[in-house]
Amino acid sequence: MSHAEAVEQLAPTMGDVAGWYVDGLATLAEHPQAVVPTVEKVSGRPGTTFASWARAKRGRVLLTSSQEAEPLASSCRA
């Protein structure tokens, strides 16, 4: 997918920051961040990859707006 196509797909929900976001993703792809032990030090358990996290969350409700997310966020704070 081209930069322009990605921005076009994200712009309806991200607005003016879609281009900035896609630029950031491109930068991370070109210059990946080093793995650090911070998550394990803070949480006491090893971190996970995004792919592993996504597989674990597959099939859960996909929220598309902040109005839909708020009830879930409220229940997590309880």
NORBELGI-V347731 format. One record per residue. N is the residue number from 0. RES is the residue in one letter. SS is DSSP state (2 for helix, 1 for strand, 0 for the rest). PHI is phi as a letter, one per 40 degrees, with the letter a starting at -180 (* if undefined). D_CENTER is the distance of its C-alpha to the mean C-alpha in Angstrom with 2 decimals. Layout:
BEGIN
n-><N N>
res-><RES RES>
ss-><SS SS>
phi-><PHI PHI>
d_center-><D_CENTER D_CENTER>
END
This chain:
BEGIN
n-><0 1 2 3 4 5 6 7 8 9 10 11 12 13 14 15 16 17 18 19 20 21 22 23 24 25 26 27 28 29 30 31 32 33 34 35 36 37 38 39 40 41 42 43 44 45 46 47 48 49 50 51 52 53 54 55 56 57 58 59 60 61 62 63 64 65 66 67 68 69 70 71 72 73 74 75 76 77>
res-><M S H A E A V E Q L A P T M G D V A G W Y V D G L A T L A E H P Q A V V P T V E K V S G R P G T T F A S W A R A K R G R V L L T S S Q E A E P L A S S C R A>
ss-><0 0 2 2 2 2 2 2 2 2 2 2 2 2 2 2 2 2 2 2 2 2 2 2 2 2 2 2 2 2 0 0 0 0 0 0 0 2 2 2 2 2 2 0 0 0 0 0 0 2 2 2 2 2 2 2 2 0 0 0 0 0 0 0 0 2 2 2 2 2 2 2 2 2 2 2 2 0>
phi-><* c d c c c c c c c d c b b g c c d c c c c d c c c c c c c b d c c c b c d d c c c c g b c c b c c c c c c c c c d g c c c c b a c c c c d d c c c c c c c>
d_center-><18.13 19.42 17.86 19.75 18.65 14.92 15.71 17.97 15.53 12.91 15.77 16.85 13.86 12.85 16.47 17.74 14.57 13.41 15.66 14.57 10.87 12.27 14.72 12.31 10.72 14.41 15.44 13.17 14.55 17.98 17.85 15.65 15.46 18.01 17.42 18.67 19.89 18.43 16.49 19.71 21.90 20.22 19.52 22.38 20.51 18.85 15.17 13.54 11.85 8.56 11.23 13.15 10.60 9.93 13.75 14.44 12.58 14.13 16.53 15.18 15.20 12.62 12.73 13.24 14.51 14.89 18.31 17.12 14.62 17.40 19.65 17.07 16.21 20.00 20.73 18.46 20.40 23.67>
END
